[in-house]
Amino acid sequence: MIPQAPKGTDDILPPASEKWRTLLRGFEDLARRYGYALTMTPLFEATELFSRGVGEETEVVEKQMYTFADKSDRSLTLRPEATASVVRAYLGAGLQGVFKGYYAGPMFRYEQPQSGRRRQFFQVGVEYLAEPSPDADVEVIEVGYRLLADAGVTGVGVRLNTLGDPADRAAYRDELRSFLRGRAGDLSPDARRRLEGNPLRVLDSKADAEVVADAPAPIDSIGGEAAAHFSGVRAGLDRAGIPYEIAPRLVRGLDYYNRTVFEYVSADYTAAQDALGGGGRYDPLAEMLGGPPVAAVGLAMGVDRIVLAMPDPEPAGPDVFVVLADPQRRAEALGMVGRLREAGLWAEMDLGERSLKAQFKVAGRRSARLVAVVGDEWDEGEVTVRRMADGEESRVAIEEVPAWASR
């Protein structure tokens, strides 16, 4: 029996992988245009990083982490998210001042697999450190919004909220706890367990949505500075033309957030897990990890979900497919393939010993844009090039084929 991929993981093969390729290349280009540089961190970290940074009473730390002891009995965890790792790297490198980094890679959470929710899932994201301005929040939100727009996802909007500053959050936590105590009998077992230690997590619980529908909202408890910051974020989103709605009970699932929190949804993508990505401001995280205060805001986008929401791309194929009319000219044909690739073109050739007709069929199946025929014309320094869309043929000088194909 052939071994199967582990539950909650996926093999991404062509042609499905073309969506992934399109999205990842688009994200890298977008991040570059906004000034973010590639940042790479390990796939596994000391477990303490996530228990301290993400929060010991979050569902991620309590239930979903892949944690194991190495051969020296050190507790390690496959990363369930990347933000804590990026901040650790920033602090560990002794960096100071503004830092803008982007990342792309797999994350791991032990969850019940469903559409768009996998145990190994892929995220792309950006982190903007040491900049407290609300305009940094706006820029980060804009990056995610533009990524979805560029990927062809329709009906995209932003859910937006603010958690206020730590003192605001503490006061709100007490208020919410008091509210929930009065309804403890109606809460799920998980919500009752979290009520005292981390009541904000109850707002995330779909099982308790009806119970918390009329709960007090974080936005009603924020102080003056946090309110001014949130006004700046809203003004910036209005200026950028990014549609958003206030989601007063949006808190996100991790403990390091303060002030702005947000997530992206699409009216045309419906699933149990409907957020295509999200993030927020996490000014407390650096201190939670033992470092100095560092203002910070970032986002993470769920590639698996975005791919499900993207339209199917047009079939992609080689720019030029080289076919061999004269088997004696195989070396010349292979040389042409090499020169086309050096010129930045996607070039292929069937390496079997098929007939000319069969080679054209292969070119058609691969959706080749052009076919270059290496035959008797080679002695005159030319090849015949056929445009596959309409069958139009031209004789082109060998050395001019790369430029001709680039048109």
C-alpha positions in Angstrom: 0.0 0.0 0.0 1.3 3.4 -0.9 1.8 5.6 2.2 -0.8 8.4 2.5 -0.1 12.1 3.4 -0.8 12.8 7.1 -4.3 13.9 8.0 -4.8 17.6 7.5 -2.0 18.0 5.0 -2.1 18.3 1.2 -0.1 17.6 -1.8 -0.2 20.6 -4.1 0.4 19.4 -7.7 -0.1 20.9 -11.2 -2.4 22.3 -12.4 -3.7 23.3 -8.9 -0.3 24.6 -7.9 -0.6 27.3 -10.6 -2.9 29.3 -8.3 -0.3 29.0 -5.5 2.5 30.1 -7.8 0.5 33.1 -9.0 -0.4 34.2 -5.5 3.0 33.7 -3.9 4.8 35.6 -6.7 2.2 38.4 -6.5 2.7 38.6 -2.8 6.5 38.8 -3.0 6.2 41.6 -5.6 3.6 43.5 -3.5 5.7 43.3 -0.4 8.7 44.6 -2.2 6.7 47.6 -3.6 5.7 48.5 0.0 9.3 48.2 1.3 9.2 44.9 3.1 12.3 42.6 3.0 12.3 38.8 3.1 12.5 37.5 6.6 13.1 33.7 7.3 12.8 32.1 10.7 12.9 28.4 11.8 10.1 26.0 11.4 10.4 25.0 15.0 11.1 27.2 18.1 11.4 26.8 21.8 7.9 26.1 23.2 8.3 29.0 25.6 8.3 31.5 22.7 4.7 30.7 22.0 3.4 30.1 25.5 4.7 33.5 26.5 4.0 35.4 23.3 0.8 33.8 22.0 -0.7 33.2 25.5 -0.9 30.1 27.7 -4.7 30.2 27.8 -5.3 30.6 24.1 -6.7 27.7 22.2 -3.6 27.6 20.0 -1.3 26.9 23.0 -3.7 24.8 24.9 -4.9 22.4 22.2 -3.3 23.0 18.8 0.5 23.1 19.0 2.7 20.3 17.8 5.1 20.1 20.7 7.9 17.5 21.2 11.1 16.9 23.2 14.3 16.8 21.3 17.2 14.4 22.1 18.4 16.8 24.8 14.9 16.9 26.3 14.3 20.5 25.3 10.6 21.3 24.5 10.3 22.4 20.9 7.2 23.4 18.9 6.4 23.5 15.2 5.5 27.1 14.7 1.7 27.8 14.8 2.2 31.3 13.6 5.2 33.5 12.5 4.8 36.9 14.3 6.4 35.8 17.6 9.3 34.3 15.6 9.9 37.5 13.7 9.9 39.6 16.9 12.2 37.1 18.6 14.6 37.4 15.6 14.4 41.2 15.7 15.2 41.3 19.4 17.9 38.6 19.2 19.7 40.4 16.4 19.9 43.5 18.5 18.1 45.5 15.9 16.8 49.0 16.6 14.5 51.3 14.8 12.0 50.7 12.0 12.0 47.1 10.6 9.7 46.0 7.7 9.8 42.3 7.0 7.7 39.8 5.0 7.5 36.0 5.3 6.0 33.0 3.5 5.9 29.5 4.7 4.0 26.6 6.4 2.5 26.8 9.9 1.3 23.9 12.0 -1.8 23.5 14.3 -3.5 20.3 15.4 -7.1 21.1 14.3 -10.0 19.2 13.0 -9.4 19.4 9.2 -12.0 21.0 7.0 -12.0 23.1 3.9 -9.6 26.0 4.3 -8.5 24.7 7.7 -5.5 22.3 7.6 -3.0 21.0 10.1 -0.2 22.1 7.9 -1.3 25.4 6.4 0.6 28.1 4.5 0.7 31.8 5.4 2.2 34.9 4.0 2.5 38.0 6.1 4.2 41.3 6.9 5.5 42.8 10.2 6.1 46.5 10.6 8.1 47.1 13.8 9.1 50.2 15.8 6.4 52.5 14.1 3.5 53.6 16.4 1.7 55.7 13.8 -1.8 54.7 12.9 -0.7 55.1 9.3 1.5 52.0 9.8 -1.7 50.1 10.6 -3.3 51.5 7.5 -0.4 50.4 5.3 -0.4 46.9 6.7 -4.2 46.6 6.2 -3.8 47.9 2.6 -1.1 45.3 1.8 -3.6 42.4 2.6 -6.4 44.1 0.8 -4.3 44.7 -2.4 -3.1 41.1 -2.3 -6.7 39.8 -2.4 -7.7 42.3 -5.1 -4.7 41.4 -7.2 -5.5 37.7 -6.8 -9.0 38.3 -8.3 -10.9 37.7 -5.0 -14.1 39.6 -5.2 -16.4 41.2 -2.6 -13.5 41.8 -0.2 -14.1 43.9 2.9 -12.3 44.5 6.2 -13.7 43.8 9.7 -12.2 46.3 12.1 -12.1 46.8 15.8 -9.9 48.2 18.6 -9.0 46.6 21.9 -7.6 49.8 23.4 -4.4 49.9 25.5 -3.5 47.4 28.2 -5.2 49.3 30.9 -8.4 49.6 28.8 -8.2 45.9 28.1 -7.8 45.0 31.8 -10.9 47.1 32.6 -12.8 45.5 29.8 -11.8 42.0 30.8 -13.3 42.6 34.3 -16.5 44.0 32.8 -16.8 41.1 30.4 -16.0 38.5 33.1 -18.8 40.0 35.3 -21.2 39.8 32.3 -20.3 36.2 31.6 -20.6 35.0 35.2 -24.2 36.0 35.1 -24.7 33.7 32.1 -22.3 30.9 33.0 -25.0 28.3 32.9 -25.6 29.0 29.2 -21.9 28.8 28.2 -20.1 25.9 26.7 -17.7 23.9 28.9 -14.7 25.5 27.2 -16.1 29.0 27.7 -16.8 28.3 31.4 -13.2 27.1 31.8 -11.9 30.3 30.2 -14.2 32.7 31.9 -11.9 33.5 34.8 -8.5 33.3 33.2 -9.1 34.8 29.7 -12.7 35.8 29.1 -11.9 37.5 25.8 -11.5 34.1 24.3 -15.2 33.5 24.9 -15.9 36.1 22.2 -14.1 33.9 19.7 -16.3 30.9 20.4 -18.9 30.1 17.7 -20.6 27.8 20.2 -21.3 30.8 22.5 -22.2 33.3 19.8 -25.8 33.7 21.0 -24.8 34.1 24.7 -22.3 36.9 23.9 -24.4 38.7 21.3 -25.3 41.4 23.8 -22.0 41.4 25.7 -20.2 44.7 26.2 -17.7 45.5 23.4 -14.0 46.4 23.8 -14.5 49.6 21.7 -16.8 50.9 24.4 -14.0 50.8 27.0 -11.1 52.4 25.2 -9.3 55.5 26.5 -8.5 58.8 24.8 -5.1 57.8 23.2 -6.4 54.5 21.8 -9.6 56.3 20.5 -7.4 58.9 18.7 -5.3 56.1 17.2 -8.4 54.3 16.0 -9.8 57.5 14.5 -6.5 57.8 12.6 -6.8 54.3 11.3 -10.3 54.8 10.1 -9.4 58.1 8.4 -6.5 56.4 6.6 -8.7 53.5 5.3 -11.2 56.1 4.1 -8.4 57.9 2.3 -7.2 54.7 0.7 -10.7 53.7 -0.4 -10.6 50.4 1.5 -14.1 49.3 2.6 -14.5 48.3 6.2 -17.1 47.7 8.9 -16.7 48.0 12.6 -16.9 44.5 14.2 -17.2 45.5 17.9 -16.6 41.9 19.2 -13.7 41.1 17.0 -10.7 40.2 19.3 -8.6 37.8 17.2 -7.3 34.7 18.9 -3.9 35.7 20.4 -3.0 37.5 23.6 -0.4 39.9 22.2 -2.9 42.2 20.4 -3.7 45.7 21.5 -5.5 48.6 19.8 -6.2 47.8 16.1 -7.4 44.3 15.1 -8.8 43.4 11.7 -9.6 40.5 9.4 -10.5 40.2 5.7 -13.7 38.5 4.4 -15.2 38.1 1.0 -18.9 38.2 0.3 -18.3 35.7 -2.4 -16.4 33.2 -0.2 -18.5 31.3 2.3 -17.0 28.7 4.6 -17.1 27.7 8.3 -13.8 29.6 8.5 -14.5 32.7 6.4 -11.6 35.0 7.3 -9.0 35.0 4.5 -6.4 36.7 6.8 -6.1 39.2 9.5 -3.9 40.8 12.1 -3.5 43.9 14.2 -1.2 45.9 16.4 0.8 44.0 19.0 2.9 46.6 20.9 3.1 44.4 24.1 4.8 41.4 22.4 8.4 42.5 22.6 8.1 43.0 26.3 6.3 39.7 26.7 9.4 38.1 25.2 11.7 39.9 27.6 12.8 42.8 25.3 12.2 46.5 25.4 9.0 48.1 24.3 8.6 48.0 20.5 5.6 49.3 18.6 4.4 46.7 16.1 1.7 45.9 13.6 1.3 43.0 11.2 -0.9 40.7 9.3 -1.0 37.0 8.2 -2.9 35.8 5.1 -4.2 32.2 4.8 -2.9 31.0 1.4 -5.0 27.8 1.5 -8.2 29.8 1.9 -7.3 32.5 -0.6 -6.6 29.9 -3.2 -10.1 28.5 -2.7 -11.5 32.0 -3.2 -9.5 32.8 -6.3 -10.9 32.4 -9.8 -9.4 29.7 -11.9 -6.5 31.0 -14.0 -6.2 30.8 -17.8 -4.3 27.7 -18.8 -0.6 28.5 -18.7 1.9 27.0 -21.1 5.4 27.4 -22.6 6.2 30.6 -24.5 8.0 28.4 -27.1 7.8 24.6 -27.7 10.6 23.4 -29.9 9.7 20.5 -32.2 12.1 18.4 -34.2 11.3 17.8 -37.9 14.8 16.3 -38.5 16.0 13.8 -35.9 19.6 14.5 -37.0 19.3 18.1 -35.6 18.5 17.1 -32.0 21.6 18.8 -30.6 20.7 22.1 -32.4 17.1 21.9 -31.1 18.4 21.4 -27.5 20.7 24.3 -28.0 17.8 26.5 -29.1 15.8 25.5 -26.0 18.8 26.5 -23.8 19.1 29.9 -25.5 15.4 30.6 -25.2 15.6 29.9 -21.5 18.6 32.1 -21.1 16.6 34.9 -22.6 14.0 34.5 -19.9 11.4 32.5 -21.8 9.6 29.4 -20.8 10.8 26.9 -23.4 10.3 23.1 -23.6 10.9 20.3 -26.0 9.6 16.7 -26.1 12.6 14.5 -25.3 11.1 11.3 -26.7 11.4 10.1 -30.3 7.9 11.0 -31.4 6.8 12.0 -34.9 6.4 15.6 -35.9 2.6 15.3 -35.6 2.8 13.8 -32.2 5.2 16.5 -31.0 2.6 19.1 -32.1 0.0 17.3 -30.1 2.2 17.5 -27.1 2.7 21.2 -27.6 -1.1 21.6 -27.8 -1.7 19.7 -24.6 0.8 21.9 -22.8 -0.9 25.0 -24.1 2.2 26.3 -25.8 1.9 29.8 -27.3 4.4 29.2 -30.1 6.0 26.2 -31.7 9.5 26.5 -33.3 10.2 23.8 -35.9 13.8 22.8 -36.3 14.1 21.3 -39.8 15.7 21.8 -43.2 15.4 25.6 -42.8 18.2 25.4 -40.2 20.8 25.3 -43.0 19.6 28.7 -44.1 19.8 30.0 -40.5 16.1 30.0 -39.9 13.3 28.1 -38.2 9.5 28.0 -38.8 7.5 29.4 -36.0 3.8 28.7 -35.7 1.4 30.7 -33.5 -0.8 28.0 -31.9 -3.8 30.3 -31.4 -4.5 30.7 -35.1 -1.9 28.5 -36.9 -0.1 31.5 -38.6 3.4 30.6 -39.6 6.6 32.7 -40.1 10.2 31.9 -41.0 12.4 33.6 -38.4 16.2 33.9 -38.2 17.5 31.6 -35.5 19.2 34.4 -33.6 16.0 36.4 -33.6 13.7 33.8 -32.2 14.1 34.9 -28.5 13.2 38.5 -29.4 10.4 37.4 -31.7 8.9 35.2 -29.0 9.1 38.0 -26.4 6.7 40.2 -28.4 
